[in-house]
Amino acid sequence: MFDFLASVGFFGWIAQLIKSYYTKHKQRKKLEDQLPSIIQSIQEIQGVVDSLKTGEIEALHSDLDELGAIIDEQGYQTEQQCNRLNQIYNTYHNLGGNGSGTKLYEQVSKLPIKSKEN
C-alpha cells in the first residue's frame, strides 16, 4: 500500500512521511521496551565495577602498609621506594582511598631519601 501511494505525487510524499513516522515509532517502542533490561545490565556492571574498585583500594592499602613498614624500619627511603610509594598512593587516592592510607603515606614520605649503599 505504501509503495502505491509513494508513486502518486503529493499522496506519495504523505505516505512516505507516514511510513517514516511508523518506522521510527516502531524502533522507538522497541528501544523503550528494552530500556529496563539495559538499565538492569548497567546496574549489574556498576556493581561489579564498585566491587573491583573496593578490592583494588584494599590491595593498594596493603601495598602501602607493606612498603611503608619497610621504609619505616629502614628509617629512610630509596629513590625507587619513593617512586613506588608515590605510584601506589596516587592510584589509591584517585580511586577514593580513605584517610588511613593518606596518614601512612604522609608519615613515611617525610623520611629522607638516600641511596641504599649509604
PyRosetta script that sets phi, psi and omega in degrees:
from pyrosetta import init, pose_from_sequence

init()
pose = pose_from_sequence("MFDFLASVGFFGWIAQLIKSYYTKHKQRKKLEDQLPSIIQSIQEIQGVVDSLKTGEIEALHSDLDELGAIIDEQGYQTEQQCNRLNQIYNTYHNLGGNGSGTKLYEQVSKLPIKSKEN")
pose.set_psi(1, -45.1)
pose.set_omega(1, 179.8)
pose.set_phi(2, -62.7)
pose.set_psi(2, -37.6)
pose.set_omega(2, -179.1)
pose.set_phi(3, -64.8)
pose.set_psi(3, -39.4)
pose.set_omega(3, 179.0)
pose.set_phi(4, -64.2)
pose.set_psi(4, -46.6)
pose.set_omega(4, -179.8)
pose.set_phi(5, -65.8)
pose.set_psi(5, -32.6)
pose.set_omega(5, -179.5)
pose.set_phi(6, -63.1)
pose.set_psi(6, -25.1)
pose.set_omega(6, -178.3)
pose.set_phi(7, -88.5)
pose.set_psi(7, 3.0)
pose.set_omega(7, -175.4)
pose.set_phi(8, -114.9)
pose.set_psi(8, 58.1)
pose.set_omega(8, 171.7)
pose.set_phi(9, 54.4)
pose.set_psi(9, -119.8)
pose.set_omega(9, -175.9)
pose.set_phi(10, -58.0)
pose.set_psi(10, -44.4)
pose.set_omega(10, -179.8)
pose.set_phi(11, -66.2)
pose.set_psi(11, -31.1)
pose.set_omega(11, 174.9)
pose.set_phi(12, -65.8)
pose.set_psi(12, -41.1)
pose.set_omega(12, 177.6)
pose.set_phi(13, -62.7)
pose.set_psi(13, -44.6)
pose.set_omega(13, 177.2)
pose.set_phi(14, -61.2)
pose.set_psi(14, -42.4)
pose.set_omega(14, -179.8)
pose.set_phi(15, -62.5)
pose.set_psi(15, -40.5)
pose.set_omega(15, 178.4)
pose.set_phi(16, -64.4)
pose.set_psi(16, -40.4)
pose.set_omega(16, 176.7)
pose.set_phi(17, -61.3)
pose.set_psi(17, -45.4)
pose.set_omega(17, -179.7)
pose.set_phi(18, -64.4)
pose.set_psi(18, -43.6)
pose.set_omega(18, 179.7)
pose.set_phi(19, -62.4)
pose.set_psi(19, -44.6)
pose.set_omega(19, 179.0)
pose.set_phi(20, -62.0)
pose.set_psi(20, -45.1)
pose.set_omega(20, 178.7)
pose.set_phi(21, -61.0)
pose.set_psi(21, -46.5)
pose.set_omega(21, -178.8)
pose.set_phi(22, -60.5)
pose.set_psi(22, -44.5)
pose.set_omega(22, 179.9)
pose.set_phi(23, -63.6)
pose.set_psi(23, -46.5)
pose.set_omega(23, 179.1)
pose.set_phi(24, -64.4)
pose.set_psi(24, -40.3)
pose.set_omega(24, 179.3)
pose.set_phi(25, -63.7)
pose.set_psi(25, -41.9)
pose.set_omega(25, 179.6)
pose.set_phi(26, -63.5)
pose.set_psi(26, -43.8)
pose.set_omega(26, 178.6)
pose.set_phi(27, -64.8)
pose.set_psi(27, -41.9)
pose.set_omega(27, 179.6)
pose.set_phi(28, -63.1)
pose.set_psi(28, -43.7)
pose.set_omega(28, 179.9)
pose.set_phi(29, -62.0)
pose.set_psi(29, -41.0)
pose.set_omega(29, 178.6)
pose.set_phi(30, -61.7)
pose.set_psi(30, -44.2)
pose.set_omega(30, 178.0)
pose.set_phi(31, -64.5)
pose.set_psi(31, -41.4)
pose.set_omega(31, 178.7)
pose.set_phi(32, -62.7)
pose.set_psi(32, -37.3)
pose.set_omega(32, 178.1)
pose.set_phi(33, -67.3)
pose.set_psi(33, -31.3)
pose.set_omega(33, -179.7)
pose.set_phi(34, -83.8)
pose.set_psi(34, -15.9)
pose.set_omega(34, -173.7)
pose.set_phi(35, -56.2)
pose.set_psi(35, -46.8)
pose.set_omega(35, 178.9)
pose.set_phi(36, -58.4)
pose.set_psi(36, -38.7)
pose.set_omega(36, 178.6)
pose.set_phi(37, -66.9)
pose.set_psi(37, -40.0)
pose.set_omega(37, 178.7)
pose.set_phi(38, -64.8)
pose.set_psi(38, -44.3)
pose.set_omega(38, 179.1)
pose.set_phi(39, -61.7)
pose.set_psi(39, -42.5)
pose.set_omega(39, 179.0)
pose.set_phi(40, -62.9)
pose.set_psi(40, -42.0)
pose.set_omega(40, 178.4)
pose.set_phi(41, -62.7)
pose.set_psi(41, -42.5)
pose.set_omega(41, 178.5)
pose.set_phi(42, -62.3)
pose.set_psi(42, -42.0)
pose.set_omega(42, 179.3)
pose.set_phi(43, -64.7)
pose.set_psi(43, -38.8)
pose.set_omega(43, 177.6)
pose.set_phi(44, -65.2)
pose.set_psi(44, -43.4)
pose.set_omega(44, 178.2)
pose.set_phi(45, -62.7)
pose.set_psi(45, -41.8)
pose.set_omega(45, 178.7)
pose.set_phi(46, -61.6)
pose.set_psi(46, -37.7)
pose.set_omega(46, 176.7)
pose.set_phi(47, -62.2)
pose.set_psi(47, -42.3)
pose.set_omega(47, 178.4)
pose.set_phi(48, -65.7)
pose.set_psi(48, -44.8)
pose.set_omega(48, 179.2)
pose.set_phi(49, -60.2)
pose.set_psi(49, -43.8)
pose.set_omega(49, 178.8)
pose.set_phi(50, -61.6)
pose.set_psi(50, -41.9)
pose.set_omega(50, 178.7)
pose.set_phi(51, -64.5)
pose.set_psi(51, -43.1)
pose.set_omega(51, 178.3)
pose.set_phi(52, -64.0)
pose.set_psi(52, -40.3)
pose.set_omega(52, 178.9)
pose.set_phi(53, -62.8)
pose.set_psi(53, -45.0)
pose.set_omega(53, 179.0)
pose.set_phi(54, -61.3)
pose.set_psi(54, -44.1)
pose.set_omega(54, 178.6)
pose.set_phi(55, -62.8)
pose.set_psi(55, -40.2)
pose.set_omega(55, 179.5)
pose.set_phi(56, -67.5)
pose.set_psi(56, -40.6)
pose.set_omega(56, 177.3)
pose.set_phi(57, -60.6)
pose.set_psi(57, -43.2)
pose.set_omega(57, 179.2)
pose.set_phi(58, -64.1)
pose.set_psi(58, -41.5)
pose.set_omega(58, 179.3)
pose.set_phi(59, -65.4)
pose.set_psi(59, -41.8)
pose.set_omega(59, 178.7)
pose.set_phi(60, -66.1)
pose.set_psi(60, -37.7)
pose.set_omega(60, 177.6)
pose.set_phi(61, -63.4)
pose.set_psi(61, -40.2)
pose.set_omega(61, 177.4)
pose.set_phi(62, -63.1)
pose.set_psi(62, -42.3)
pose.set_omega(62, 177.1)
pose.set_phi(63, -62.5)
pose.set_psi(63, -40.1)
pose.set_omega(63, 176.5)
pose.set_phi(64, -61.6)
pose.set_psi(64, -43.7)
pose.set_omega(64, 179.1)
pose.set_phi(65, -59.8)
pose.set_psi(65, -48.5)
pose.set_omega(65, -176.9)
pose.set_phi(66, -63.8)
pose.set_psi(66, -50.1)
pose.set_omega(66, -179.4)
pose.set_phi(67, -67.0)
pose.set_psi(67, -39.7)
pose.set_omega(67, 178.1)
pose.set_phi(68, -60.1)
pose.set_psi(68, -40.3)
pose.set_omega(68, 179.4)
pose.set_phi(69, -65.4)
pose.set_psi(69, -40.7)
pose.set_omega(69, 178.7)
pose.set_phi(70, -63.8)
pose.set_psi(70, -47.3)
pose.set_omega(70, -179.2)
pose.set_phi(71, -64.4)
pose.set_psi(71, -43.3)
pose.set_omega(71, -179.4)
pose.set_phi(72, -61.9)
pose.set_psi(72, -41.9)
pose.set_omega(72, 179.8)
pose.set_phi(73, -65.6)
pose.set_psi(73, -37.7)
pose.set_omega(73, 178.0)
pose.set_phi(74, -68.8)
pose.set_psi(74, -33.1)
pose.set_omega(74, -175.8)
pose.set_phi(75, 85.9)
pose.set_psi(75, 3.2)
pose.set_omega(75, 177.9)
pose.set_phi(76, -157.6)
pose.set_psi(76, 173.2)
pose.set_omega(76, 176.5)
pose.set_phi(77, -129.4)
pose.set_psi(77, 144.1)
pose.set_omega(77, 174.2)
pose.set_phi(78, -82.3)
pose.set_psi(78, 166.3)
pose.set_omega(78, 177.7)
pose.set_phi(79, -60.7)
pose.set_psi(79, -40.2)
pose.set_omega(79, 179.3)
pose.set_phi(80, -63.7)
pose.set_psi(80, -43.9)
pose.set_omega(80, 177.8)
pose.set_phi(81, -64.0)
pose.set_psi(81, -40.4)
pose.set_omega(81, 178.8)
pose.set_phi(82, -61.7)
pose.set_psi(82, -46.2)
pose.set_omega(82, 179.0)
pose.set_phi(83, -62.0)
pose.set_psi(83, -45.5)
pose.set_omega(83, -179.8)
pose.set_phi(84, -64.4)
pose.set_psi(84, -42.0)
pose.set_omega(84, 178.6)
pose.set_phi(85, -60.0)
pose.set_psi(85, -43.8)
pose.set_omega(85, 178.4)
pose.set_phi(86, -63.6)
pose.set_psi(86, -42.3)
pose.set_omega(86, 178.9)
pose.set_phi(87, -61.6)
pose.set_psi(87, -47.6)
pose.set_omega(87, -179.2)
pose.set_phi(88, -62.5)
pose.set_psi(88, -48.7)
pose.set_omega(88, -176.8)
pose.set_phi(89, -64.2)
pose.set_psi(89, -43.8)
pose.set_omega(89, -178.7)
pose.set_phi(90, -60.0)
pose.set_psi(90, -42.9)
pose.set_omega(90, 177.6)
pose.set_phi(91, -65.7)
pose.set_psi(91, -45.6)
pose.set_omega(91, 178.1)
pose.set_phi(92, -56.0)
pose.set_psi(92, -48.4)
pose.set_omega(92, -178.0)
pose.set_phi(93, -66.5)
pose.set_psi(93, -43.5)
pose.set_omega(93, -179.5)
pose.set_phi(94, -64.4)
pose.set_psi(94, -28.0)
pose.set_omega(94, 176.9)
pose.set_phi(95, -82.0)
pose.set_psi(95, -6.9)
pose.set_omega(95, 177.4)
pose.set_phi(96, 99.0)
pose.set_psi(96, 24.0)
pose.set_omega(96, 177.6)
pose.set_phi(97, -57.9)
pose.set_psi(97, 150.5)
pose.set_omega(97, -173.8)
pose.set_phi(98, -82.4)
pose.set_psi(98, -174.0)
pose.set_omega(98, -173.5)
pose.set_phi(99, -68.9)
pose.set_psi(99, -23.0)
pose.set_omega(99, -176.8)
pose.set_phi(100, -66.2)
pose.set_psi(100, -38.4)
pose.set_omega(100, 175.8)
pose.set_phi(101, -67.3)
pose.set_psi(101, -37.0)
pose.set_omega(101, 178.8)
pose.set_phi(102, -65.6)
pose.set_psi(102, -43.4)
pose.set_omega(102, 178.9)
pose.set_phi(103, -60.4)
pose.set_psi(103, -44.8)
pose.set_omega(103, 179.2)
pose.set_phi(104, -62.4)
pose.set_psi(104, -46.6)
pose.set_omega(104, 180.0)
pose.set_phi(105, -58.8)
pose.set_psi(105, -47.8)
pose.set_omega(105, -178.6)
pose.set_phi(106, -63.4)
pose.set_psi(106, -39.5)
pose.set_omega(106, -179.4)
pose.set_phi(107, -64.7)
pose.set_psi(107, -48.4)
pose.set_omega(107, -176.2)
pose.set_phi(108, -73.4)
pose.set_psi(108, -33.1)
pose.set_omega(108, -179.1)
pose.set_phi(109, -63.6)
pose.set_psi(109, -23.6)
pose.set_omega(109, -179.4)
pose.set_phi(110, -73.8)
pose.set_psi(110, -17.1)
pose.set_omega(110, -179.2)
pose.set_phi(111, -69.5)
pose.set_psi(111, 149.0)
pose.set_omega(111, -177.0)
pose.set_phi(112, -66.7)
pose.set_psi(112, 154.3)
pose.set_omega(112, 176.1)
pose.set_phi(113, -98.4)
pose.set_psi(113, 123.6)
pose.set_omega(113, -179.8)
pose.set_phi(114, -133.7)
pose.set_psi(114, 161.3)
pose.set_omega(114, 170.9)
pose.set_phi(115, -79.4)
pose.set_psi(115, 152.4)
pose.set_omega(115, -174.7)
pose.set_phi(116, -67.3)
pose.set_psi(116, -24.3)
pose.set_omega(116, -177.4)
pose.set_phi(117, -69.9)
pose.set_psi(117, -24.9)
pose.set_omega(117, -175.8)
pose.set_phi(118, -71.1)
pose.dump_pdb("model.pdb")
